[in-house]
């Protein structure tokens, strides 16, 4: 291609997302090895990848559409499928593109994004990322790299350079900023690494250059630098759990109150707003149950994901399970138990005094739930409560199971009919967060009812 490159229209924007996913797969191990901030859990590359996959899936689903519509789909998909702190940040970068293109399209037809709009979109992304983190920017993170890229595009736009030239300059400026991150953040210098999220952003910017020009630049492979073994003070213990959920029915004031409460419970707090008045919530904490309860006081929750940030209190090694994933369904009645088991689910039944016609939500205790979760023998368990587990017992049981090294995804099923709908779309080959989202959507479709056990003879 020439220096003008390809237009960043709807087709190119979707192609860019495809290339980002492909390139993040290529660089995932490199990015994960760099991950030391805010928690050294080696998942930044994976979180950025899974978030972009969710964004791409929604963009592909809209088919032929305007560039503003594709940008909105990328933003919505990333918001709903954000994984980890870095995933929330990616969702806000994509929202920056969506916001700016929507504003431009409102003034008339918008065939493509030019350098001026891209600069505005990146600066909007900077604002949104900082806002999601509570307004406090930490130098030496992905925000520093994003700032450098935005400034480079803005400068090119101001001098009349093409979009392809602006994107090339953005990637090069991002690399310069990335290599300065250890000078800005002591934890990076101590570990001998550049910022992992910033490295992922360089991948995204280079993918845009590849989309527009057909050329992918050769970049350095960043590895943790060897460090001499020195006597160090014991590090502050990291939080045990990562908690994420989507929050709706919540206004800005309630979201601010929730942020303050989560900051009391842990760190790495991120609350990212979407134009649809929903919020993506993220926190690292030792009290996952309290983090979920705080969200319940602010609005309605969905897609609750609680993940262990370590191997668990009992020290179980990774890979000690007999299978990767299982579904645990709480059901009542012999016929229902056979039906769920026949579909591959493990079954937990309420006690003989259960009364699903009146108060089914008090039948299963947290202790029973955690025992059943561990007994599945799976490293990941999708839990279908089906209306037989109170919220506080569900949260307590899932949190306790994490102490055994099990990742638990509770699916919001309020009846056995909803549980069957969720089980019907269960895909053990997909990522757990994607599987849980699909199952939750199936359970929430209209037309479901409640299964009630009638007395004999009725």
N, C-alpha and C positions, 0 to 999 in steps of 0.2 A: 504494500500500500504506500501511497505517497505521504508527504508530511501532513496533509489535511486529515488523513485517516477516515475511519468509518463514523457515521453519525451515531450518537448515543440515543437511539430511538427505543421503542418498546422491545423490539426484537433483540437489539444489542444489549439492553439492560438485563433481559432474561438470559442471554448468552453469557453475560458477565457472571451472573449468579452460578450458572453451571460450571464455569471455569474456576470460580472461587472454591466451590465444593471439591472439584478435582484437585486443585493445587493445595488445598488444606489437607487433603488425604496424603499427598506427597510429603508435606512438611510437618505432619502431625507429631511425629516422634521428636523432631528437632524442637518444636515449640513446647511440647510437654516437658522436655528436659530442662528448659530455661525457666520453668514455672517455680518461683520461690516467693512471689508476693501476690496477694496478701497472705496466702497459705501455700506452703510447698507441697501441694497434692498432685502435681504432675498431670493436670487435666485441662490446661488452658486451650491447647490445640484441639482436644476432643470436644470441649464445650463450644468453641467457635464453629467447628465443623457441624455439630449436631444442630446448632442454631441456624446456620446457613442452609442446612438441608431442609429444615422446617420452612424457612423463608422461600426456598426454591420450590418446594412442593405446592405452596399456595400460589406462587407466581405462575407455575405451569398450569394450575387448575383454571386460571382465568382465561386461558386461550388467547385469541386475537383481541388485543385491547390497546388502549392508549398508553403512552409512556407513564403518565400520571397514575393510571390504573395499575400497571405492573409495579410501579414503585410502592403504591399503597399495599398491594398484595405481599410484596417482600417484607414491608414493615409489619403488617399484621401477622404474617407467618412467623417472623422472628420473635415478635412480642409473645405470641401464644406458645411458641416452642423454645423460648430462651432457656439455655442450660448453663448454670453457673454464673458467677460474677461477670466473666468475659462475654458470655452469651447475652446478658442484659445490656452490656456496652455495645455489642454488635447491633442489637435491636434498636438502640438509640441512634446509631450512625445511619441505619437504614431508614429510621423515622425522619431523620434530617432530610434525606433525599425525598421522601414522600411528602413532607410538609412543604418544601420549596416548590416541587413540581405541581402540587395541588394548587398552591397560590398562583403560580404562573398560568396554569391551565384555566383558572377561574377568570382570567382576563382575556381569554380567547383560546383558540386551538394551539396546542403545544406539540409540535411534531417530534422534537428532540431536546435533550439537555445540552446546553452549550457551556463554555468555560465560566461565564458569569454565574449561571445557575449552579454549576457544580461547586464553585467557590462558596456560594451562599449556603448550599446544602451541607458542605463540610463544616462550615462555621456553625450552622444550626445544630449539627451533630455534636460539636464541642459543647455547646450550651446544654443540650439535652443530657449528655453523659454526666456533666458536672452536676446538673440538677438531680439526676437519679441517685447520685452519691451524697445528696444532702447539701450541695453547694460548696463543698470543700474539695479543691483540686490537690492531688498529690503529685508533685513534679517527679518526672522519671518514669511515668506510666504511659499507657496507650494514649492518654489525653495529650501528653507532650508531643507524641509522634503525630497525632491527628492535627494538632495546631500547626505543626510545621508543614504538613501536606496542604492544609487549607490556605495558609499564607502563600505557599508557592503557586497554587492555582489562582489565587486572587491577583498575585503579581502578574502572572501571564495574561490573565483576562484583561488587566488594566493596560497592557501594552499591545493588545490586539492579537496575541498569539492564538494558534488553533487549539482546539480541545485536546488533540493528540499531544501537542507540545506541552500543554498544561498538565496533563496526566503524567507524562514522562517526568516533568519537573517535580510533581508531587511525590512520585515514588522515590526519586533521588533525594529530595529533601527529607523524606521520612526515614531513609536509611541513615542520613547524617544525624537526625534527632535520635534515632534508635541507639546509635553507638555512643551517644552522650548520656543515655539513661543511667549507667552505673555511676556517673559523676553526680547525678541528682538524687539518687536513692541509695542509701547506705547498704540496705539489705541486698541489693543487686551487686554492689561492689564486693561485699563480703563473700558472696557466692560465686563471683567471677562470671556473671552472666549479664546479658542485656534483658530488657523487659520482654516477657513472653507475649503479652497482648500486643505490644508494639510490633513484635516480629510478625504476628498474625496479620496485623493491619498492613504491613508491607506486602505480604502475600496478596491481600485483597486489592491493593493499589496496583501491583504488578499485573494482576489478573485483568484489571480494567485496561491497562496499557496493551496487554495481549489482545483483548477483545477489539480494541479500536485500531491497532496498528499491525497485528499479526506477529509482533515481536515480544518475546519474554526476556527481560534482562537477566543476566547471570549475577546472582548475589552470593555473598559469603555464607557459608554454613556456620551458624553460631553454636558453639559448644561451651559448656561450663569450663572455665579455666581451672587447671590444677591448682590446688591451694596447699600450702604447708600445714601440717597438723599442729595446731596451737591449742593451748589450754584455754577453754572458753567458759564463760559463766553459763550456768544452765539456762536454756531458753524458756521463755514463758510457755506453758502448755497451750497448744492450739485447741480451739473448740473441737468438740467431737462430731458435730453434725452440720450438714448443710441443709437448710430448709428453703424450699421454693414453693410458691403458689401464685395463682391468678386471683385477683381481688376485684369484685364488681360491687355496685351499689354503695360506693364510697366516694365522698367528696374530697376536695383538696385538703380541707382542714383535718378531716379524719385520717387522711394519708400521712399528714405531718405528725399527728399524734401517734400513729402506728410507728413511724420512723423513730420517734423518741423512745418508744417502748422497746423496740427491737434493739436500739443502741444500748439500752440497759441490759439486755439479755445476751448480747454478743457483739460481733464486729462484721466487717464486710457487708454492711447494710446497703442495699440498693432497692429503691422503689421507683420503677419506671412507668410513666403514664403513657397511655395510648389515646388517640383521638376519640375512641369509642367509650371513654370514661372508665376504662378498666386499668388495672395496675398489675405489673409483674413484680413480685416481691421476692427478695433474696436476703438471707442472713446466715452467718456461721455462728453456732451457739452450742452450749452444753445442754440447754433445755429446749429440745425440739417441741415438746408439748406446749410449753408456754408461748413459743413463737407462733404456733398455729392458733392457740386460743386468742392471742392478741389480734390476729387477723379476723377471727370470728366476731370480735367486738366492733370491728371497723366495717364489715360488709359480708358479702357472700364469697365463699372460697371454692375454687375448683383446681384441678391439676395439682394437688398437693404432692410434692416429692420430698422425701426425707432420705438423705444419703449419709453414710458414715464417711467422715474425713480421714479415718484411720482404720486399722484392721479390726477394731472393736476391743472392748475391755477384756475379753477372755483370751485375746491373742490368737484367735483362730487364723491359720495361714490362708492366704488366697488360694482358691482352687481346691479346698477341702470338701466341697459339696458334690453330691452325686449327679446333679444336673444344673444347668444354667438358670432356668426360670420355671416357675410353677404358678398356677392360679389356685388360690384358696377361697372357696365359696362357703359362706355360712348359710345353711339351708335347714328347713324343717320338714319332716315327713319322709317316709321311705321312698315314695315315688320320686320326690324332688331330689333326694340324695342320689338315687340311681340315675336320674336324668343328668345331673351335673357331673357325676363321676363318669358317665358314658361319654361326655364331651371332653374328658381329660382333666377335669378339675379335681383337686383335693377337697374333701368335704369336712366341715366342722359343723356339728349339730348342737342347737341349744339343748338345755336340760329338759327333762320330762315335764316340768311345770311351765314351760314356755307358753306364752299366749299371744301368738301373732295377730289375733283379731283385736287385741286391746293394747298391749304395751310391749311390742317385740323388741324395742330398743334397749331393754335392760337385761337381756338374757345372757350375753356373752361377756365375760370379764376380760380385762387386759391380760391376766395370767393365762387364761385359756387360749387367748388369741396368740400370744407369743409362743406358747408351747406348740400350737398347731403350725405356726409359721416355720419354726425351726424343724419340726417333724417332716415338713415337705422335702427336706434334703436339698433345697434349691438355694442358689446364691441370690436370686432375685424372686420376689413373690408379689404377685398382683392380688390384692385382697378385695373380695366382693362381699361387703358386710350385709347387703340385702335387707337392711332395716332391722337387723338383730343385734347391732352393736352401737351403744351410745357413743357420741363423738369423743367424749373424754376417755372412754375405755379404748376406742380405736386408736387415738393418738398415743396413749400410754403404751398400748401393746405394740404398735409399730415402732415406737421409739426404743422400747426394751429389746425388740428383735434386732435392732441395729447393733446393740451391744454384743450380739453373737456374730456380727459380720455380715448380716443379711440386709440387702437393700430392699425396702418395702415400698410399694406404690399402692396406696389405698384408692380404689375406684369408687366414686360416689353413686352406689346403687342402693336405692331405697326399698326395693322389693325384689323377689325372686324373678319376676318377669324382666325387670331391668337387668338383673344379673345375667340372665340367659342372653339378653340382647348384647351385653358387653362381651360375654364369653364367645358369642358367635363370630366376633371380629378379632378375637385375640390372635396375635401374630408373634409367636416366639422367636422368629428370625429377625424381627425389627428391634431397634433400641428400646429399652424399657420405658423411657420417657415418651417415645412416640407411641408405643403400644398402649400405655396408660391413657394418653390423650385420645386415641381412637376409640378405646373401650368406653371412656367417659362420655364421649360424644354419642356413641351408640346407646348408652344407658339413658341419656337425656332426651332421646327422641320422643315426640308426643305419641300417645296411643298406648302407653304402658299402664298396667294396673297393679293390684296387689293380690298375691296368692294368700288365701285364708284357709286354715284348717277348720272344717266344720265338724261338729259333734257327730258321733256315729248315728246312723239312721236318718240323717238330714240330706 
